[in-house]
Amino acid sequence: MRLQWCRSLAAADFPRDDYEALRQRVEQATPFNRLGWLQGAEGALSPGQDLHVLLGWDGPRLVLCLPLLDCRERRAGLPFRVVRHLGYPLADRIALLIDAGQQAALDEVLQCIRRDLPHALLQLSELPAEPTQRAPYEAWAQASWFAERRPSCRAPVHQIGEDDRREPSGDLRYKLRKARRRCEEIGARVVRVCPDASSAPALIEAIAEVEQRSWKGDEGVGIFSGAQRRHWMDQALRGLAAENCLRVVLLEHEGRVISYRLGLFDQGRLYDYNLAFLPEYAALGAGRMLLDEWLRWGLEEGWQWLDASRVRLRGSNHQLHERQTGEVEHLRWSFYSRRPSGLALGLAYGAWRQLKPHLQRWRQAAPSAEPSP
């Protein structure tokens, strides 16, 4: 494999067509591997964050592309150089874009990254956990001073089938009927939108306004929260719309959007990426109704999977749990280098792992402080 660095995904000499051909050959690729999404992420980089794109060639054929984010992060108050896959932390699931027949070259790839981007930690988040996809990361773990593989998410998924044409039973049926009745009472209606490059900006503006007025906007945790994330989403969602990968179901009342679900569509799978609603309409319970609309849409167009994209590792309240037929586990791989900074960071993390259970037990056993009389 001939390795080459490129400084931008938007550069004139970046091999866009070769990249797209490689992405299509990698079965595990997701919308977050699409060039439109990654270019949006690149356009929203903060000062101090640098992009380095590692390309691998087998003759004239592109067989590897790793867009890597190089930055400094503080751990225990000290700055360490960390390398991540571009898209962190808003990309829910990525695949390492490398041709299946190129596994033998991965040691050389890691050596190139360490030589040209000297770092303490190389961390890849939200990678699928299927055993057939672990070989590249296990090879890197063996070449690291210390490495860790840990689950970061177990996202519920639902295989869309003929059973979804029937009304669900039990408590879910009651909740759906209640939501539909309340929406009918105020005259709210569900609208499906499949935007293109020209219609996407107005749609993004409308749903961003809903999120900003929701609890996500109040707490600053939404995908549109802050100038950096807003710029990222504007560019990335426009890029995905241009590639026919953006789907949105809206709930409208008197001509304005009051709730929505945003999805990213790729290879027969709809990734349920974001949900928001105006607080004054919270009692409608529209979330399940819009999720049900995904299923109806999928039945009409032949989608195969509805995917929650990402949820909390513990205590998830995603509404797809009520329908799931399976789950996709995401792993976070951490590779600590043999540089002094990597040794120090790995030792500190190992010590924290040993200490944390004792701290948790101490906190649980400690009596609660009684208020003074």
Secondary structure, DSSP 8 states (H G I E B T S, - for coil): -EEEEES-TTSTTS-HHHHHHHHHH-TT--GGGSHHHHHHHHHT--TT-EEEEEEEEETTEEEEEEEEEEEEEEETTEEEEEEEETTTTT------EE-GGGGGGHHHHHHHHHHHS--SEEEEEEEE--GGG-HHHHHHHHTSSEEEEEEEEEEEEEE--GGGGS---HHHHHHHHHHHHHHHHHT-EEEEE---TTTHHHHHHHHHHHHHHSHHHHHT-STT-HHHHHHHHHHHHHHHHHTT-EEEEEEEETTEEEEEEEEEEETTEEEEEEEEE-GGGGGG-HHHHHHHHHHHHHHHHT--EEE-----SSS---GGGGT-SEEEEEEEEEEE-SSHHHHHHHHHHHHHHHHHHHHHHHHHHS-------
